[in-house]
Structures are given as C-alpha cells and as structure tokens.
Amino acid sequence: MNNNQNEFNLWISQAKFDLQAAKASLTAGNYEWACFQAQQSPEKALKAYLYLHGKRLIITHSINKLLQDVAKLKIN
C-alpha cells in the first residue's frame, strides 16, 4: 500500500470517529464540543480525499480551501 493510501486510511477513520464523537457530544448536551467535532469530521474527510488523489502536505484547516483544492482535481 502506498503512502497516500495509508494517509487516506488514517484520515478517513479519524473523520468517522469525529462524527461519532460529535453525535455523542450532542446527545450528552456538550454543544460546544459537538460543534467542534462536527467541523473536524468534514475537514479530515476532505483531507483524506485529497491524499487518496495524490496530494501531499495538506496543512490547512479551512474547509473552504480544502473544497477549492478538491474542485481543482482532474479525476477521470
């Protein structure tokens, strides 16, 4: 398995974990944590997607920037 596939696997599993944590925090009434975790999940999922498509050194935390980077991908 190549490095980008490994990075994808790490980031996507963390994104799924963050989404589950957000749901648990919401249920527990920890709304500030639920919001933070809910933001983290798509950020990490987008990073996973970019790694899967060959990108490296993704350092931004901006979901908007990550979406722009995804839009620039030329996927067949």
N, CA, C and O of each residue as an XYZ file, in Angstrom:
304
protein
N       0.856     -1.178      0.000
C       0.000      0.000      0.000
C       0.902      1.240      0.000
O       1.876      1.301      0.750
N       0.578      2.218     -0.835
C       1.435      3.398     -0.911
C       1.140      4.376      0.223
O       0.157      4.224      0.949
N       2.009      5.385      0.366
C       1.871      6.352      1.450
C       0.557      7.107      1.390
O      -0.061      7.346      2.428
N       0.115      7.488      0.195
C      -1.136      8.230      0.093
C      -2.321      7.369      0.522
O      -3.245      7.874      1.160
N      -2.311      6.097      0.191
C      -3.388      5.200      0.632
C      -3.376      5.083      2.156
O      -4.431      5.086      2.791
N      -2.186      4.981      2.738
C      -2.077      4.931      4.198
C      -2.631      6.196      4.833
O      -3.377      6.133      5.810
N      -2.264      7.347      4.273
C      -2.762      8.624      4.792
C      -4.281      8.697      4.665
O      -4.965      9.137      5.589
N      -4.802      8.265      3.523
C      -6.258      8.235      3.343
C      -6.911      7.419      4.447
O      -7.860      7.876      5.085
N      -6.406      6.217      4.673
C      -6.997      5.340      5.681
C      -6.986      5.977      7.068
O      -7.968      5.884      7.804
N      -5.879      6.623      7.424
C      -5.781      7.276      8.730
C      -6.772      8.431      8.853
O      -7.491      8.528      9.848
N      -6.815      9.303      7.850
C      -7.664     10.490      7.905
C      -9.148     10.129      7.846
O      -9.951     10.730      8.561
N      -9.527      9.168      7.014
C     -10.953      8.838      6.889
C     -11.454      8.136      8.149
O     -12.597      8.344      8.556
N     -10.623      7.314      8.765
C     -11.071      6.668     10.006
C     -11.200      7.702     11.119
O     -12.103      7.598     11.950
N     -10.320      8.695     11.153
C     -10.434      9.747     12.156
C     -11.671     10.613     11.896
O     -12.339     11.042     12.838
N     -11.975     10.869     10.616
C     -13.179     11.643     10.277
C     -14.435     10.917     10.762
O     -15.348     11.545     11.299
N     -14.481      9.617     10.578
C     -15.631      8.837     11.038
C     -15.731      8.859     12.563
O     -16.823      8.975     13.120
N     -14.589      8.747     13.227
C     -14.565      8.799     14.688
C     -15.064     10.156     15.181
O     -15.855     10.221     16.122
N     -14.606     11.242     14.549
C     -15.029     12.581     14.952
C     -16.535     12.767     14.782
O     -17.179     13.404     15.616
N     -17.093     12.221     13.722
C     -18.536     12.318     13.511
C     -19.289     11.573     14.614
O     -20.285     12.076     15.134
N     -18.823     10.392     14.966
C     -19.443      9.636     16.058
C     -19.320     10.401     17.375
O     -20.264     10.444     18.164
N     -18.157     11.000     17.607
C     -17.936     11.769     18.831
C     -18.850     12.988     18.876
O     -19.365     13.339     19.937
N     -19.055     13.633     17.731
C     -19.950     14.788     17.667
C     -21.375     14.387     18.039
O     -22.059     15.099     18.775
N     -21.809     13.250     17.527
C     -23.154     12.767     17.858
C     -23.281     12.468     19.347
O     -24.293     12.791     19.968
N     -22.248     11.848     19.916
C     -22.261     11.541     21.356
C     -22.243     12.826     22.181
O     -22.952     12.927     23.182
N     -21.443     13.802     21.772
C     -21.390     15.073     22.494
C     -22.725     15.794     22.422
O     -23.169     16.379     23.410
N     -23.364     15.758     21.271
C     -24.674     16.387     21.118
C     -25.695     15.733     22.049
O     -26.455     16.419     22.733
N     -25.703     14.417     22.065
C     -26.628     13.680     22.919
C     -26.401     13.998     24.393
O     -27.347     14.069     25.179
N     -25.135     14.190     24.754
C     -24.783     14.489     26.148
C     -25.003     15.958     26.509
O     -24.846     16.346     27.667
N     -25.363     16.767     25.523
C     -25.582     18.184     25.791
C     -24.322     19.020     25.779
O     -24.339     20.176     26.202
N     -23.234     18.453     25.302
C     -21.961     19.182     25.202
C     -21.885     19.849     23.834
O     -21.159     19.403     22.946
N     -22.641     20.913     23.685
C     -22.852     21.511     22.373
C     -21.591     22.127     21.771
O     -21.377     22.054     20.561
N     -20.752     22.738     22.623
C     -19.522     23.331     22.073
C     -18.600     22.258     21.503
O     -17.968     22.465     20.468
N     -18.523     21.117     22.178
C     -17.702     20.020     21.664
C     -18.333     19.404     20.433
O     -17.632     19.027     19.494
N     -19.636     19.301     20.430
C     -20.339     18.746     19.267
C     -20.050     19.597     18.031
O     -19.808     19.062     16.949
N     -20.074     20.908     18.193
C     -19.784     21.804     17.061
C     -18.353     21.626     16.574
O     -18.103     21.519     15.373
N     -17.420     21.597     17.513
C     -16.014     21.434     17.137
C     -15.796     20.106     16.416
O     -15.165     20.066     15.360
N     -16.310     19.032     16.979
C     -16.122     17.716     16.378
C     -16.843     17.609     15.038
O     -16.362     16.950     14.116
N     -18.004     18.264     14.937
C     -18.735     18.253     13.669
C     -17.961     18.988     12.585
O     -18.069     18.634     11.411
N     -17.183     20.000     12.948
C     -16.342     20.707     11.976
C     -15.132     19.857     11.604
O     -14.712     19.846     10.448
N     -14.583     19.158     12.563
C     -13.389     18.350     12.323
C     -13.648     17.204     11.352
O     -12.782     16.868     10.544
N     -14.814     16.610     11.424
C     -15.118     15.453     10.590
C     -15.014     15.752      9.090
O     -14.288     15.038      8.399
N     -15.692     16.757      8.553
C     -15.543     17.004      7.114
C     -14.154     17.511      6.736
O     -13.675     17.241      5.635
N     -13.512     18.236      7.630
C     -12.139     18.683      7.341
C     -11.246     17.471      7.104
O     -10.489     17.432      6.134
N     -11.334     16.505      7.971
C     -10.497     15.317      7.849
C     -10.923     14.441      6.671
O     -10.074     13.827      6.025
N     -12.214     14.377      6.384
C     -12.677     13.609      5.226
C     -12.173     14.225      3.925
O     -11.784     13.505      3.005
N     -12.180     15.552      3.847
C     -11.663     16.222      2.645
C     -10.159     15.991      2.496
O      -9.669     15.762      1.390
N      -9.438     16.053      3.602
C      -8.004     15.773      3.548
C      -7.765     14.334      3.087
O      -6.866     14.078      2.287
N      -8.562     13.407      3.588
C      -8.437     12.013      3.163
C      -8.628     11.894      1.654
O      -7.864     11.208      0.975
N      -9.641     12.560      1.142
C      -9.935     12.525     -0.294
C      -8.774     13.086     -1.101
O      -8.408     12.532     -2.138
N      -8.199     14.179     -0.630
C      -7.060     14.778     -1.336
C      -5.844     13.853     -1.308
O      -5.144     13.716     -2.311
N      -5.594     13.221     -0.168
C      -4.489     12.256     -0.100
C      -4.728     11.095     -1.062
O      -3.807     10.652     -1.749
N      -5.950     10.612     -1.109
C      -6.278      9.500     -1.990
C      -6.000      9.844     -3.449
O      -5.691      8.964     -4.252
N      -6.109     11.117     -3.786
C      -5.880     11.569     -5.161
C      -4.508     12.186     -5.363
O      -4.316     13.010     -6.257
N      -3.544     11.783     -4.523
C      -2.150     12.101     -4.772
C      -1.593     13.349     -4.139
O      -0.412     13.644     -4.323
N      -2.387     14.092     -3.405
C      -1.880     15.305     -2.768
C      -1.028     14.946     -1.559
O      -1.186     13.881     -0.962
N      -0.119     15.858     -1.208
C       0.755     15.658     -0.051
C       0.848     16.960      0.729
O       0.548     18.029      0.197
N       1.255     16.874      1.966
C       1.481     18.033      2.830
C       0.298     18.988      2.849
O       0.422     20.160      2.495
N      -0.818     18.483      3.256
C      -2.039     19.280      3.352
C      -2.068     19.877      4.759
O      -2.279     19.162      5.738
N      -1.856     21.182      4.853
C      -1.692     21.784      6.180
C      -2.802     22.758      6.578
O      -2.802     23.253      7.705
N      -3.725     23.039      5.701
C      -4.785     23.989      6.028
C      -5.859     23.355      6.903
O      -6.042     22.137      6.908
N      -6.561     24.206      7.639
C      -7.721     23.762      8.413
C      -8.999     24.362      7.849
O     -10.076     24.182      8.417
N      -8.885     25.069      6.743
C     -10.028     25.738      6.126
C     -10.805     24.762      5.241
O     -10.282     24.252      4.250
N     -12.047     24.514      5.612
C     -12.882     23.646      4.789
C     -13.087     24.272      3.419
O     -13.115     23.563      2.413
N     -13.230     25.576      3.367
C     -13.382     26.271      2.096
C     -12.173     26.024      1.189
O     -12.340     25.716      0.008
N     -10.966     26.155      1.728
C      -9.741     25.920      0.951
C      -9.666     24.461      0.508
O      -9.287     24.178     -0.628
N     -10.017     23.553      1.379
C      -9.985     22.131      1.027
C     -10.979     21.826     -0.089
O     -10.678     21.052     -0.997
N     -12.161     22.432     -0.022
C     -13.145     22.251     -1.097
C     -12.627     22.814     -2.418
O     -12.851     22.220     -3.472
N     -11.941     23.946     -2.371
C     -11.348     24.512     -3.577
C     -10.306     23.566     -4.157
O     -10.236     23.381     -5.372
N      -9.494     22.966     -3.283
C      -8.476     22.019     -3.738
C      -9.113     20.775     -4.361
O      -8.613     20.255     -5.358
N     -10.193     20.307     -3.788
C     -10.913     19.159     -4.355
C     -11.470     19.518     -5.728
O     -11.399     18.720     -6.662
N     -12.020     20.716     -5.844
C     -12.599     21.152     -7.122
C     -11.546     21.230     -8.226
O     -11.879     21.087     -9.402
N     -10.285     21.455     -7.867
C      -9.203     21.569     -8.847
C      -8.722     20.204     -9.341
O      -8.014     20.125    -10.346
N      -9.096     19.139     -8.651
C      -8.641     17.813     -9.056
C      -9.207     17.441    -10.417
O     -10.371     17.702    -10.720
N      -8.367     16.833    -11.218
C      -8.812     16.337    -12.519
C      -8.943     14.828    -12.377
O      -7.966     14.088    -12.491
N     -10.169     14.390    -12.128
C     -10.430     12.967    -11.878
C     -11.135     12.381    -13.097
O     -12.130     12.916    -13.585
N     -10.591     11.276    -13.566
C     -11.184     10.605    -14.742
C     -12.318      9.703    -14.336
O     -12.932      9.061    -15.188
